[in-house]
Amino acid sequence: MLYAVFSSAQEGHLKGRINNGNEHIPDATVWLGNKTVLSDHKGEFSFSVRPGIYELLITHTGYKKIEQEVKIVSGHTQGC
């Protein structure tokens, strides 16, 4: 258990919501480094990763691809 707490303290977090105006976009594919998730029914997603600079990529059929560089800091939650 102590290892899990220590490991978590070393990571940074990225959270975001994908929408088009007032419409939430569920099931968008979101990449951060070598991790991939789908946005949930509210268009929300999150990652926990080691600190560093990453390329964030978001795609969904029928929408323009989004690419953005993000900096993840240990122990902080970054919003986008």
DSSP file (Angstrom, degrees, kcal/mol; ACC not computed):
  #  RESIDUE AA STRUCTURE BP1 BP2  ACC     N-H-->O    O-->H-N    N-H-->O    O-->H-N    TCO  KAPPA ALPHA  PHI   PSI    X-CA   Y-CA   Z-CA
    1    1 A M     >        0   0    0      0, 0.0     4,-1.8     0, 0.0     5,-0.2   0.000 360.0 360.0 360.0 -40.4    0.0    0.0    0.0
    2    2 A L  H  >  +     0   0    0      1,-0.2     4,-2.3     2,-0.2     5,-0.2   0.883 360.0  54.8 -60.3 -38.2    2.8    2.4    0.8
    3    3 A Y  H  > S+     0   0    0      1,-0.2     4,-2.9     2,-0.2    -1,-0.2   0.911 105.6  51.9 -61.9 -42.5    4.2    1.9   -2.7
    4    4 A A  H  > S+     0   0    0      1,-0.2     4,-2.2     2,-0.2    -1,-0.2   0.900 110.7  47.5 -63.0 -41.3    0.9    2.8   -4.4
    5    5 A V  H  X S+     0   0    0     -4,-1.8     4,-1.8     2,-0.2    -1,-0.2   0.925 114.2  46.7 -65.7 -44.2    0.7    6.1   -2.4
    6    6 A F  H  X S+     0   0    0     -4,-2.3     4,-1.0     1,-0.2    -2,-0.2   0.915 112.2  50.3 -63.8 -43.8    4.3    6.9   -3.3
    7    7 A S  H >X S+     0   0    0     -4,-2.9     3,-0.7     1,-0.2     4,-0.5   0.906 109.3  51.4 -61.3 -42.9    3.8    6.1   -6.9
    8    8 A S  H >< S+     0   0    0     -4,-2.2     3,-1.1     1,-0.2    67,-0.3   0.864 104.4  57.2 -63.8 -36.5    0.6    8.2   -7.1
    9    9 A A  H 3< S+     0   0    0     -4,-1.8    -1,-0.2     1,-0.3    -2,-0.2   0.762 102.7  56.3 -66.7 -24.1    2.5   11.2   -5.6
   10   10 A Q  H << S+     0   0    0     -4,-1.0    -1,-0.3    -3,-0.7    -2,-0.2   0.631  97.6  81.3 -81.2 -14.5    5.0   11.0   -8.5
   11   11 A E    <<  -     0   0    0     -3,-1.1    64,-3.0    -4,-0.5     2,-0.3  -0.503  64.7-147.0 -93.6 159.7    2.3   11.3  -11.2
   12   12 A G  E     -A   49   0A   0     37,-3.3    37,-2.2    62,-0.3     2,-0.4  -0.770  17.8-133.8-114.1 167.1    0.6   14.3  -12.6
   13   13 A H  E     -Ab  48  77A   0     63,-2.8    65,-3.9    60,-0.4     2,-0.4  -0.944  12.2-164.4-130.0 145.3   -3.0   14.3  -13.9
   14   14 A L  E     +Ab  47  78A   0     33,-2.2    33,-2.4    -2,-0.4     2,-0.4  -0.996  14.1 175.8-127.2 126.6   -4.8   15.6  -16.9
   15   15 A K  E     +Ab  46  79A   0     63,-2.6    65,-1.6    -2,-0.4     2,-0.3  -0.968   8.1 155.6-129.3 146.5   -8.6   16.0  -17.0
   16   16 A G  E     -A   45   0A   0     29,-2.2    29,-2.2    -2,-0.4     2,-0.4  -0.979  31.3-133.8-159.7 171.3  -10.8   17.4  -19.7
   17   17 A R  E     -A   44   0A   0     -2,-0.3     2,-0.5    27,-0.2    27,-0.3  -1.000  16.1-147.7-134.6 134.2  -14.2   17.6  -21.3
   18   18 A I        +     0   0    0     25,-2.8     7,-2.5    -2,-0.4     2,-0.3  -0.894  33.0 150.0-104.8 124.9  -14.9   17.4  -25.0
   19   19 A N  E     -C   24   0B   0     -2,-0.5     2,-0.5     5,-0.3     5,-0.2  -0.966  44.1-139.4-148.7 165.5  -17.9   19.3  -26.3
   20   20 A N  E >  S-C   23   0B   0      3,-2.9     3,-1.8    -2,-0.3     2,-0.5  -0.883  80.3 -53.9-126.1  94.6  -19.2   21.1  -29.3
   21   21 A G  T 3  S-     0   0    0     -2,-0.5     0, 0.0     1,-0.3     0, 0.0  -0.623 124.3 -17.8  68.5-122.1  -20.9   24.2  -27.9
   22   22 A N  T 3  S+     0   0    0     -2,-0.5     2,-0.5    -3,-0.1    -1,-0.3   0.450 118.1 100.5 -92.5  -2.1  -23.4   22.8  -25.3
   23   23 A E  E <   -C   20   0B   0     -3,-1.8    -3,-2.9    20,-0.0     2,-0.2  -0.751  67.9-139.2 -91.1 122.9  -23.2   19.3  -26.7
   24   24 A H  E     -C   19   0B   0     -2,-0.5    -5,-0.3    -5,-0.2    19,-0.2  -0.546  11.8-140.3 -74.4 144.7  -21.0   16.7  -24.9
   25   25 A I    >   -     0   0    0     -7,-2.5     3,-0.6    17,-0.2    -7,-0.2  -0.861  21.4-169.0-111.1  96.5  -19.0   14.5  -27.2
   26   26 A P  T 3   +     0   0    0      0, 0.0    14,-0.2     0, 0.0    15,-0.2  -0.418  64.7  25.6 -79.1 160.1  -19.0   10.9  -25.8
   27   27 A D  T 3  S+     0   0    0     12,-2.1     2,-0.3     1,-0.2    13,-0.1   0.705  76.5 153.4  62.6  24.8  -16.7    8.1  -27.2
   28   28 A A    <   -     0   0    0     -3,-0.6    11,-2.1    12,-0.2     2,-0.5  -0.617  47.6-120.0 -75.9 144.9  -14.0   10.5  -28.6
   29   29 A T  E     -DE  38  59C   0     30,-2.5    30,-2.6    -2,-0.3     2,-0.5  -0.777  31.5-169.8 -90.1 127.8  -10.6    8.8  -28.7
   30   30 A V  E     -DE  37  58C   0      7,-3.1     7,-2.4    -2,-0.5     2,-0.4  -0.976   3.3-168.6-125.1 122.3   -8.0   10.7  -26.6
   31   31 A W  E     +DE  36  57C   0     26,-3.1    26,-2.3    -2,-0.5     2,-0.3  -0.896  10.6 176.5-110.2 139.1   -4.3    9.9  -26.7
   32   32 A L  E >   -DE  35  56C   0      3,-2.5     3,-2.1    -2,-0.4     2,-0.3  -0.894  69.9 -51.3-137.9 107.9   -1.7   11.2  -24.3
   33   33 A G  T 3  S-     0   0    0     22,-1.3    24,-0.0    -2,-0.3    21,-0.0  -0.494 123.1 -20.2  61.4-124.2    1.7    9.8  -25.0
   34   34 A N  T 3  S+     0   0    0     -2,-0.3     2,-0.4    -3,-0.1    -1,-0.3   0.243 119.6  95.1-100.1  13.0    1.3    6.0  -25.2
   35   35 A K  E <   -D   32   0C   0     -3,-2.1    -3,-2.5     2,-0.0     2,-0.4  -0.827  52.3-169.6-105.2 144.7   -2.0    5.9  -23.3
   36   36 A T  E     +D   31   0C   0     -2,-0.4     2,-0.3    -5,-0.2    -5,-0.2  -0.997   9.8 166.2-134.6 136.3   -5.4    6.0  -24.9
   37   37 A V  E     -D   30   0C   0     -7,-2.4    -7,-3.1    -2,-0.4     2,-0.4  -0.929  29.9-124.5-138.2 164.9   -8.9    6.4  -23.4
   38   38 A L  E     -D   29   0C   0     -2,-0.3    -9,-0.2    -9,-0.2     2,-0.1  -0.894  33.5-111.2-105.6 142.6  -12.4    7.1  -24.7
   39   39 A S        -     0   0    0    -11,-2.1   -12,-2.1    -2,-0.4     6,-0.2  -0.445  37.4-121.4 -68.4 148.4  -14.4   10.1  -23.4
   40   40 A D    >   -     0   0    0      4,-2.6     3,-2.4   -14,-0.2   -12,-0.2  -0.032  40.8 -75.4 -81.4-171.5  -17.4    9.1  -21.2
   41   41 A H  T 3  S+     0   0    0      1,-0.3   -17,-0.1   -15,-0.2    -1,-0.1   0.686 135.3  49.9 -62.9 -18.5  -21.1    9.9  -21.7
   42   42 A K  T 3  S-     0   0    0      2,-0.1    -1,-0.3   -17,-0.1   -17,-0.2   0.335 120.7-108.2 -97.3   5.1  -20.4   13.5  -20.5
   43   43 A G  S <  S+     0   0    0     -3,-2.4   -25,-2.8     1,-0.3     2,-0.2   0.592  74.4 141.7  79.5  10.7  -17.4   13.9  -22.9
   44   44 A E  E     +A   17   0A   0    -27,-0.3    -4,-2.6    -6,-0.0     2,-0.3  -0.565  23.3 171.0 -91.6 150.4  -15.0   13.7  -19.9
   45   45 A F  E     -A   16   0A   0    -29,-2.2   -29,-2.2    -6,-0.2     2,-0.3  -0.962   8.0-170.1-147.1 162.6  -11.6   12.0  -19.8
   46   46 A S  E     -A   15   0A   0     -2,-0.3     2,-0.3   -31,-0.2   -31,-0.2  -0.991   3.7-167.0-155.1 153.9   -8.6   11.8  -17.5
   47   47 A F  E     -A   14   0A   0    -33,-2.4   -33,-2.2    -2,-0.3     2,-0.4  -0.977  10.7-156.9-136.9 148.9   -5.1   10.5  -17.4
   48   48 A S  E     +A   13   0A   0     -2,-0.3     2,-0.3   -35,-0.2   -35,-0.2  -0.986  35.9 151.3-123.5 118.3   -2.5    9.9  -14.6
   49   49 A V  E     -A   12   0A   0    -37,-2.2   -37,-3.3    -2,-0.4     3,-0.1  -0.898  49.2 -82.5-142.4 166.7    1.0    9.9  -16.0
   50   50 A R        -     0   0    0     -2,-0.3   -39,-0.2   -39,-0.2    22,-0.1  -0.370  63.3 -86.3 -66.1 151.9    4.6   10.7  -15.1
   51   51 A P  S    S+     0   0    0      0, 0.0     2,-0.3     0, 0.0    22,-0.2  -0.254  79.8  92.1 -59.0 147.8    5.6   14.4  -15.3
   52   52 A G  E    S- F   0  72C   0     20,-2.0    20,-3.4    -3,-0.1     2,-0.5  -0.926  77.1 -62.3 155.5-176.1    6.7   15.6  -18.7
   53   53 A I  E     + F   0  71C   0     -2,-0.3     2,-0.3    18,-0.2    18,-0.2  -0.902  54.4 179.8-104.3 128.4    5.7   17.2  -22.0
   54   54 A Y  E     - F   0  70C   0     16,-3.0    16,-2.8    -2,-0.5     2,-0.6  -0.857  31.3-120.6-127.3 157.3    3.2   15.2  -24.0
   55   55 A E  E     - F   0  69C   0     -2,-0.3   -22,-1.3    14,-0.2     2,-0.5  -0.907  27.6-154.8 -96.3 121.1    1.3   15.4  -27.2
   56   56 A L  E     -EF  32  68C   0     12,-3.6    12,-2.4    -2,-0.6     2,-0.4  -0.848  13.4-175.5 -96.5 130.6   -2.5   15.3  -26.6
   57   57 A L  E     -EF  31  67C   0    -26,-2.3   -26,-3.1    -2,-0.5     2,-0.4  -0.996   5.4-174.9-131.8 129.0   -4.5   14.1  -29.6
   58   58 A I  E     +EF  30  66C   0      8,-2.6     8,-2.5    -2,-0.4     2,-0.3  -0.989   8.3 172.6-126.7 128.7   -8.3   13.9  -29.7
   59   59 A T  E     +E   29   0C   0    -30,-2.6   -30,-2.5    -2,-0.4     2,-0.3  -0.966   8.4 165.6-134.4 152.6  -10.3   12.4  -32.6
   60   60 A H    >   -     0   0    0      3,-0.4     3,-2.2    -2,-0.3   -32,-0.1  -0.905  46.4 -94.7-161.3 137.1  -14.0   11.6  -33.3
   61   61 A T  T 3  S+     0   0    0     -2,-0.3     3,-0.1     1,-0.3    -2,-0.0  -0.288 111.8  18.3 -55.3 129.8  -15.7   10.8  -36.5
   62   62 A G  T 3  S+     0   0    0      1,-0.3     2,-0.3     0, 0.0    -1,-0.3   0.405 110.3  91.9  89.8  -2.2  -17.3   13.9  -38.0
   63   63 A Y  S <  S-     0   0    0     -3,-2.2    -3,-0.4     3,-0.0    -1,-0.3  -0.891  82.6 -97.7-124.9 155.7  -15.1   16.3  -36.0
   64   64 A K        -     0   0    0     -2,-0.3     2,-0.1     1,-0.1    -6,-0.0  -0.457  44.8-108.2 -69.1 139.0  -11.8   18.1  -36.6
   65   65 A K        -     0   0    0     -2,-0.2     2,-0.5    -6,-0.1    -6,-0.2  -0.442  30.5-147.1 -67.6 139.7   -8.8   16.4  -35.0
   66   66 A I  E     -F   58   0C   0     -8,-2.5    -8,-2.6    -2,-0.1     2,-0.4  -0.950  17.1-179.7-113.1 128.5   -7.3   18.3  -32.0
   67   67 A E  E     +F   57   0C   0     -2,-0.5     2,-0.3   -10,-0.2   -10,-0.2  -0.996  10.5 160.4-127.5 133.2   -3.6   18.3  -31.3
   68   68 A Q  E     -F   56   0C   0    -12,-2.4   -12,-3.6    -2,-0.4     2,-0.4  -0.987  35.7-127.6-153.4 138.8   -2.1   20.1  -28.4
   69   69 A E  E     -F   55   0C   0     -2,-0.3     2,-0.4   -14,-0.2   -14,-0.2  -0.742  32.0-172.8 -85.4 134.2    1.1   19.9  -26.4
   70   70 A V  E     -F   54   0C   0    -16,-2.8   -16,-3.0    -2,-0.4     2,-0.6  -0.970  18.9-141.6-130.3 146.2    0.6   19.7  -22.6
   71   71 A K  E     -F   53   0C   0     -2,-0.4     2,-0.5   -18,-0.2   -18,-0.2  -0.928  15.1-156.4-107.2 123.4    3.0   19.8  -19.7
   72   72 A I  E     -F   52   0C   0    -20,-3.4   -20,-2.0    -2,-0.6     2,-0.4  -0.873   7.6-160.9-102.2 128.7    2.2   17.4  -16.8
   73   73 A V    >   -     0   0    0     -2,-0.5     3,-1.9   -60,-0.2   -60,-0.4  -0.900  28.7-100.6-112.8 136.9    3.6   18.4  -13.4
   74   74 A S  T 3  S+     0   0    0     -2,-0.4   -62,-0.3     1,-0.3   -63,-0.1  -0.286 104.4   6.9 -56.1 130.5    4.0   15.9  -10.5
   75   75 A G  T 3  S+     0   0    0    -64,-3.0     2,-0.3   -67,-0.3    -1,-0.3   0.494 109.2 104.4  77.7   4.0    1.2   16.1   -7.9
   76   76 A H    <   -     0   0    0     -3,-1.9   -63,-2.8   -65,-0.1     2,-0.6  -0.835  64.4-134.1-117.6 155.4   -0.9   18.6  -10.0
   77   77 A T  E     -b   13   0A   0     -2,-0.3     2,-0.4   -65,-0.2   -63,-0.2  -0.948  20.0-158.0-108.7 120.0   -4.0   18.2  -12.0
   78   78 A Q  E     -b   14   0A   0    -65,-3.9   -63,-2.6    -2,-0.6     2,-0.3  -0.810   7.1-153.3 -95.9 132.6   -3.9   20.0  -15.4
   79   79 A G  E      b   15   0A   0     -2,-0.4   -63,-0.2   -65,-0.2   -65,-0.0  -0.800 360.0 360.0-104.7 150.0   -7.2   20.9  -17.1
   80   80 A C              0   0    0    -65,-1.6   -64,-0.2    -2,-0.3    -1,-0.1   0.310 360.0 360.0-147.8 360.0   -7.8   21.2  -20.8
